[in-house]
């Protein structure tokens, strides 16, 4: 199974300068373009469960080989 990493940069609503990176992994359907098309749905699901955070940036990448998931 090939995975794709949806990398989110999120900031707290209480302090917009307090930001961090979150990673969402899901099955790749072949390309990063496919990830870009599926990402808005995954982002909306994540945001619904994290109401105190605002997503300010996101990108799709393939996870590094040998990296932790």
C-alpha positions as CSV (number, residue, x, y, z in Angstrom):
1,X,0.0,0.0,0.0
2,X,1.3,3.4,-0.9
3,X,0.6,6.3,1.4
4,X,0.5,10.0,0.9
5,X,1.1,12.6,3.6
6,X,-1.2,15.6,3.8
7,X,0.9,18.1,5.7
8,X,-1.2,20.8,7.5
9,X,0.2,24.0,9.1
10,X,-2.3,24.9,11.9
11,X,-2.4,27.8,14.3
12,X,-4.4,28.3,17.4
13,X,-7.3,30.7,17.2
14,X,-6.4,32.2,20.6
15,X,-2.8,33.0,19.5
16,X,-2.4,33.0,15.7
17,X,1.4,33.1,16.0
18,X,1.4,29.7,17.8
19,X,1.5,27.3,14.9
20,X,2.5,23.7,14.4
21,X,2.6,21.0,11.7
22,X,0.1,18.1,11.6
23,X,0.3,15.1,9.3
24,X,-2.6,13.1,7.9
25,X,-1.8,9.9,6.1
26,X,-4.0,8.1,3.7
27,X,-3.8,5.7,0.8
28,X,-2.4,7.1,-2.3
29,X,-4.4,6.6,-5.5
30,X,-1.4,7.2,-7.7
31,X,-0.3,10.8,-7.6
32,X,0.0,13.9,-5.6
33,X,-2.5,15.5,-7.9
34,X,-5.1,13.0,-6.7
35,X,-4.2,13.9,-3.1
36,X,-4.7,17.6,-3.9
37,X,-8.2,16.7,-5.2
38,X,-9.1,14.6,-2.1
39,X,-7.4,16.9,0.4
40,X,-10.3,19.4,1.0
41,X,-12.6,16.6,2.3
42,X,-9.9,15.3,4.7
43,X,-9.1,18.9,5.8
44,X,-12.7,19.6,6.5
45,X,-13.0,16.4,8.6
46,X,-9.9,17.3,10.6
47,X,-11.0,20.9,11.1
48,X,-14.4,19.7,12.4
49,X,-12.6,17.7,15.2
50,X,-10.2,20.6,16.1
51,X,-12.4,23.7,16.5
52,X,-9.7,25.7,18.3
53,X,-7.3,25.5,15.4
54,X,-7.2,27.2,12.0
55,X,-5.5,25.6,9.0
56,X,-3.3,28.2,7.3
57,X,-1.4,26.1,4.8
58,X,-1.4,22.5,3.4
59,X,0.4,20.4,0.9
60,X,0.6,16.8,-0.3
61,X,3.9,14.9,-0.2
62,X,5.0,11.3,-0.4
63,X,6.3,10.2,3.0
64,X,10.0,9.7,3.2
65,X,11.1,6.1,2.9
66,X,12.1,4.7,6.3
67,X,10.4,7.6,8.1
68,X,7.9,7.2,10.9
69,X,4.2,7.2,10.2
